[in-house]
Amino acid sequence: MSLAYLSYLAAQVKQSFAKRTKDATFRTAPFADLIIASTALPFDARILCVGARNRLEPAVWRERGYHRVIAIDLLPGSGLIPMDMHRLRFPDDHFTLVYASHSYEHAFDADLALAEATRVLRRNGWLFAAYPVAFRPSAHDRWDFKDAEGFLRHLPPASRWSRLWTRETPTECAVLLRLEGK
């Protein structure tokens, strides 16, 4: 591991530890409802929550009847699997939905993290990402994608996506995409 990557991990773990008890359901619940309303997400869908921080995010999905939810974060926690978004330890084509709320802006390598999400997402599955915009990048918040188009440029070039919806505000962008092929 390079010194730059170790420094990145230290900054991410420090911030994740500080946000370990943060309740982000104010954001997760409306996003989950939008995704469910916009898709034919079956109740037996496998859902991956990237950068969940704690068990509250997957609990939102379980409350809506989705019980095959796996949540990962760099730090282990109750109900979370310690895992790096750049090296997902899941088989190809495993998940129906990859859900990442305020996670990909923290990636060391956004292209690699999104390539991993694409790899584990099955064809005709959905990728949801919400991320802040219009901020100054730092050791923790590394990527200001600027808007939806800026985010989409980091998806693997060989993959084909259809955009179901985009929501952009002055401080946040959210996109829901369907993977048509890879």
C-alpha positions in Angstrom: 0.0 0.0 0.0 1.3 3.4 -0.9 1.9 6.1 1.7 -0.8 8.3 0.0 -3.4 5.5 0.3 -2.5 4.9 4.0 -2.9 8.6 4.6 -6.3 8.5 2.8 -7.4 5.6 5.0 -6.4 7.4 8.2 -8.4 10.5 7.2 -11.4 8.4 6.3 -11.3 6.2 9.4 -11.0 9.3 11.6 -14.1 10.9 10.0 -16.1 7.7 10.0 -15.4 7.2 13.7 -16.6 10.8 14.3 -19.8 10.1 12.4 -20.4 6.6 13.7 -23.6 7.6 15.6 -24.9 10.1 13.1 -28.5 9.5 12.2 -28.8 10.0 8.4 -32.3 8.6 8.1 -33.5 12.1 7.3 -31.8 11.6 4.0 -32.0 7.8 3.6 -35.8 7.4 4.1 -36.8 9.9 1.4 -34.2 8.5 -1.0 -35.4 4.9 -0.4 -39.0 6.0 -1.0 -37.9 7.7 -4.3 -36.0 4.6 -5.4 -38.9 2.2 -4.6 -41.3 4.5 -6.4 -39.1 4.8 -9.5 -38.1 1.1 -9.9 -39.6 -2.4 -9.8 -37.2 -3.2 -6.9 -38.4 -6.7 -5.7 -38.6 -7.4 -2.0 -36.0 -10.2 -2.5 -33.5 -7.7 -4.0 -29.9 -7.8 -2.7 -29.0 -4.3 -1.7 -25.5 -3.0 -0.9 -25.2 0.1 1.2 -21.8 1.7 0.6 -20.4 3.7 3.5 -23.3 3.2 5.8 -21.5 4.4 9.0 -23.9 2.6 11.3 -26.9 0.3 11.2 -29.5 3.0 10.7 -29.2 3.2 6.9 -29.8 -0.6 6.3 -32.6 -0.4 8.9 -34.5 2.0 6.7 -34.5 -0.6 3.9 -35.6 -3.4 6.3 -38.5 -1.2 7.5 -39.7 -1.1 3.9 -39.6 -4.9 3.6 -36.2 -5.4 2.1 -34.2 -7.9 4.2 -31.3 -8.8 1.9 -29.4 -5.7 2.8 -25.6 -5.6 3.3 -24.0 -2.5 4.7 -20.3 -1.8 4.4 -18.0 0.8 5.9 -14.3 1.1 6.5 -15.0 0.8 10.3 -16.7 -2.3 11.6 -19.8 -1.6 13.5 -23.1 -3.2 14.5 -24.5 -4.9 11.5 -21.8 -3.5 9.2 -19.1 -5.4 7.3 -15.7 -3.7 7.3 -14.8 -3.3 3.7 -13.2 -0.8 1.3 -15.4 0.4 -1.6 -12.4 0.1 -3.8 -12.1 -3.7 -3.2 -15.5 -5.2 -2.8 -15.4 -8.8 -1.7 -18.5 -9.8 -3.5 -19.0 -11.8 -6.7 -19.8 -10.2 -10.0 -23.4 -9.5 -10.7 -24.5 -10.0 -7.1 -26.6 -7.0 -6.2 -29.9 -5.6 -7.5 -29.2 -2.1 -6.0 -26.0 -0.4 -5.0 -27.0 2.5 -2.7 -24.4 5.1 -1.8 -25.5 8.2 0.1 -22.7 10.6 0.7 -20.0 8.0 0.1 -18.4 8.3 -3.3 -17.1 11.8 -2.6 -14.8 10.1 -0.1 -13.2 7.7 -2.6 -9.5 7.6 -3.0 -10.1 6.7 -6.6 -13.6 7.5 -7.8 -13.2 5.6 -11.1 -12.1 2.4 -9.2 -14.8 2.7 -6.6 -17.5 3.0 -9.3 -16.0 0.2 -11.4 -16.3 -2.0 -8.3 -19.9 -0.9 -7.8 -20.6 -1.7 -11.5 -18.9 -5.1 -11.2 -21.0 -6.3 -8.3 -24.2 -4.8 -9.8 -26.3 -7.2 -11.9 -27.5 -6.3 -15.4 -30.7 -4.2 -15.1 -29.8 -3.4 -11.5 -29.8 0.1 -10.1 -27.1 2.4 -8.8 -28.1 5.3 -6.6 -25.6 7.9 -5.5 -26.1 11.1 -3.6 -23.2 13.4 -3.0 -22.4 17.0 -1.9 -21.4 19.5 -4.5 -19.9 23.0 -4.4 -17.4 22.4 -1.7 -13.6 22.6 -1.4 -12.1 19.1 -1.6 -10.1 17.9 1.5 -8.4 14.8 2.8 -11.8 13.5 3.7 -14.2 15.0 1.1 -12.0 14.3 -1.9 -14.3 14.6 -5.0 -16.6 17.5 -5.9 -18.3 15.9 -8.9 -19.9 19.3 -9.5 -23.2 17.8 -10.9 -24.7 14.7 -12.4 -22.6 14.8 -15.5 -19.4 15.1 -13.5 -20.4 12.0 -11.6 -21.3 10.0 -14.7 -17.9 10.7 -16.2 -16.4 8.4 -13.5 -18.5 5.4 -14.4 -16.7 2.6 -16.4 -16.6 3.6 -20.0 -17.7 0.2 -21.3 -20.8 0.1 -19.2 -24.2 1.3 -20.5 -26.5 3.2 -18.1 -29.9 4.8 -18.4 -30.7 7.6 -16.0 -34.1 7.3 -14.3 -33.8 10.6 -12.5 -31.5 13.3 -11.2 -32.0 15.8 -8.5 -29.7 18.7 -8.2 -29.6 21.5 -5.6 -26.9 24.1 -4.9 -25.3 21.8 -2.3 -26.2 18.2 -3.3 -26.8 16.0 -6.3 -28.6 12.6 -6.4 -28.8 10.2 -9.4 -30.6 6.9 -9.9 -29.2 4.9 -12.8 -30.1 1.5 -14.3 -27.3 -0.7 -15.6 -28.2 -1.8 -19.1 -25.0 -3.7 -19.9 -21.3 -4.0 -19.2 
